[in-house]
Amino acid sequence: MEIGELRNGMSGVSVSGRITEISERRTVNTRYGKRDVADATLEDESGSIKLVLWGNQIDKVSVGDTINVKGAYVTEFRNELQLNVPRSGSIEKV
């Protein structure tokens, strides 16, 4: 699947792309306690999407990496689509 085809509410998504940007790590309060989170921009030839990285996912990727994301789901936050990777999903460098 290409990034340009992603829509809010999709799940079980597999997509590949290149990391072009990663935000600073920040700590947020969740219903599971305090967790580290960062946002990355994932791009392919069809478009780009914000990839939400939690905890150890943050250290798995760097700017310039090409990655495969499997088992992800798409949400919308502040009118922007986001790709989320649950524990059952994976992020792998190509």
N, C-alpha and C positions, 0 to 999 in steps of 0.2 A: 504494500500500500504506500502511496505517496502522501507527504505532509499536507498538500493542498486538498486532499480528499477527506481529511479528518473533520468530524463534526461533533458538537457537544452531545454527550450521552453514549458515544461509542465505547465499547469495551472489547477486550481480547485483541487489542491492536498490536500489530507488528510493523515497525517502520525503521528505516535506516536514514542516516544523515550525518552531517558534520557539525560539531560544536563550534559556534562562532563567538560565543560570549558566555561568561559565567559571572554571576553576581558575587558579592561578598557573602560569606557564611554568616547567618544570623540565628539567634536562639528565639524560639517562639513557644508560647504556652499552648499545649494541646490537651485534649481530654485524657491523653496518656502521659501527661507530664511535660517537662521541658524537652524540646528536641531541636537539633540544628537543621536548618534548611537553607538551600541556595537555589537560585533560578538560573538555568542555562538556556541559551537559544540554540535550537536544533534546526538546521536548514538542509533542504535538498533542492533540486532544480524546480520543484513545483511551489515552494514557499517555505515559511518558517513557523515554528511554534515554540512556546515557552515550555521547557522541560523542568519539572519540579524535582529537585534532588533532596532526599532526606538522609540524614545520618551518614553512614559509610558510603552511600551512593555518591556523595560529594567528592570523595577522594578517588573515585574510580575513573573520572573523566577529566580531561584538560582541553583548553581551547586548541582547536586544530584536529582533535581526534575524530575519526569516523567511527560511528557506533551503530549497533543493531539493538533496538529496543523491542522486547517481546512481552506480551501479556499486559500491556498498558491500557489505561482508560483515559477518556477525554472529558474534561470539565471546563466550565467557563467561570472566570473570576474577574470582576470589574471589566466586563465586556471583552475579555481576552481569553482565547482558548489556551488550555494548559494540558500538557501530557503528564500523567501521573503513573508511576511504576510501583505497584504494590509489592509486598514481600514475595508473592507468588510469581511475579514477573522478573525480568532480567534486563541488565544493561551490559553489553559486551563490546569491547573494542574490536574493530575489524583489522 
